[in-house]
């Protein structure tokens, strides 16, 4: 039992230190937001010292130290370590009379602490990162319950400030990572303001449009000047139609690249509607090599072009639906990442075959690898590329919903997927698939509103597969049935 307890304490401390590192606050410069609070606390409680202390594995470091000219102390002599150990406030009316502190160098020597009161600084996950404390060089009575509650309120304000700082840092890091990914992706992202004709760029713009883009391509009109004269009218007509009707923008044309000569680009965009304006946001991809190879292998390149359009359409639909459904930046990134994982599973299936078709069994093996408690049975079928993508998105939405809200939320929960297909001689042959969840917590009925995942599933089944989907919320879990025209042959 002792060993188990020690391991538990060690695990908690490791988690606490990981959480502390997430804030990226240790050894940072003084910040007015924290210093104002310690100054206000010292004034309110009429004490000479107020501290915001953060404790790592070896030291107590002061993010803000009002009335104390020390940047840090060793952890072994910190008062704050007792707040972490006990998980609650501590109040010491006279440190010279407290066996925990009477021999502490901070008591026997400078700054000669006598009175001390500190409350935990709790992170978003409950980990205690340190404490907000007040100290005096003379003994004082303990704090009243109201005073202690007020000190805890200030600690909550400090952690709110720290969390805003942490979220801002994480947001900036995510933006930097995405910008770097764009730089190496061979994709140039752009945004057009139709009111001012201004263009903003990110990603591999110099590679795709030219090294002078920052000064030469600041407006759409300037970018049109780089389009090949024979394609200028087409590009203008497509953009005019998109701006007039608010429809997605999709076109391929040649440009006169200042360093690389004539290049073929694929341009895709959609409207980002805000409260009082709309911005056209999209990507440019260099497809010169694809266009050149088309002359040598027309059939293959037509299929590749078809797949690119399908992929853009799918990603565009995901972006469009997610934009309206997401509750914040983290939720937006999480939803997009989940759908991209599903697209990646579809691509793995296609890459494992002949690029044009994929195996139903191969797809379910990918799903099972991502969601281990999903079992499946049914005949192996040969699915065309668009069906592989649609089924991958469908299974991903069902499985993700099961993890968040359904059977897979519980360790005992399971999902069984079974499908069958009518014999060839049966008129109006149908493919039927049943998704059955069981073992999870009992459910009361359907959700109160139609979710992003539900809209995406219905769109995939109806528009991409030409079928129907029905959901039944049984007490034991969701049962989803899908019916499609039986067009797929045995693998």
C-alpha positions, 0 to 999 in steps of 0.5 A: 500500500505504501508503494502504491501511495508513493507512486500516486504522489509521484504521478500527481507531482509529474502531472503538476509539473507538466501543467506548470510547464504548459503555462510557460511562465517560469523565469519570465519578466515581470508583468503589470497584470500580476504586480497590480494584484500583489500590490492591491492584496498587500494594501488590502490586508495591510501587510508588507509582503504579497507574493505570487509563487510558482513551485517547480521540482527544486525551487519556489519562483516569484512571478510577482513579489511585492515587498520582497527583493528575492527572485526565488528560494529553494523549494525545501524552505518555501512555505508554499510547498505545504499548500501543494502538499495539503491542497488547501490554504495555510495560515501561520499566525507566528512562524516562530511557534510553528514546528514546521517553520521555526527553524526556516532560514526565512524565519530565523534570518531575512526577511524574518517572516512571522505571520504567513497566509497562503492559498493555492493557485489552481490550474484548469485541471485542478493541479496546484502550481503554487500559491498567492500569499501574504506575509508580515514581519510581526505575528498577527491573528489568523484570517477570518473566513471572509478574509480567506475567501477574499484571498482565494478570490484574488488567487482565482483572478491570478489564474484567470490572468495566467490562463489568458496568457497560456491560451494566447501562447498556445494560440500563437504556437498553433498559428506558427505551426500552421503557417510553417506547415503551409510554407512546406506544403506547397500551398499558398493560402489567400484572402480577398476583401471584395470591398477594397480588392486587398489580398492577404497571403500565407504559405508557399506564395513565393514558390507559387506566385513569385518572390515579389508577391508582397509588393506586386500582388497586394490586390486582386487586380494586380494578381490578375495581371499575372494571369496568362492572357489566354486565361484572363477572361475565364478567371475573371468570369469565374470570380465575378460569378462567385462574387455576384452569387456568393458561391465557391470559387474554383478555377484553373489557369496559367500564370506568368511566374516571374522566376519559373515561367508559365505555371498552371494553378488550381485555385479554390475558395469559399466565402467566410461570412461575418456579421457585416462583411464577407471575405473570400478565402482559399488556396492556390496549388501549382498543378503544372506537373499534373497538366504536363503529364496529362498529355502523356496519360490522359485517362490517369490525369483526368481521374486525378483531376476528378479526385482533386476536385472531390477532395477540395469539395469534401474539405470545403464542405467540412470547412463550411460546416465546421465554421458554423458549428465550432464553439471556439478555436480549439473545437474548430481545430479538433473537428477539422483534425478529426475529419482530416484523419478520416480522409487520411484513412480513405487515402490509405485504403486507396493507396493500398489498392489501385488508387481508383477503388478500395476494399470495404474490409480494408476501410474497416480495418483502418476504422478498427485501428483508430477505434479498437472497440468497433467490430465488424462483419460483412462481405468484402466489396470493391468501392470506388474512390468517392464511396471510400471517402464518403464511407470513411467520413461516415464511420468517423462521425459515427465513431467520434459521436460514440466516443463523445456521447455514445457507447464508446464513452464507457469502457464497457461500450461496444459498437458492432457494424454489419452490412449485407447486399442483395443478390444480383437477381433481386430487383432494386438491389440494396446495400444495407448497413447497421451500426449498433452501439451497446454497453454504454450508459442508458440514453434518454432519446435523440439529442435536442439539436442536429449536430455538425456530425449529423449534418455531415453524415446526412450529406455524405449518405444522401449526396455522395452515396445516393442513399438514406440514413435512419437513427434510432436511440434505443435504451441500450444505445444508438442504432443507425441503419443505412440503405443504398443502391447496391452498385458495388461488386465483390472484392 
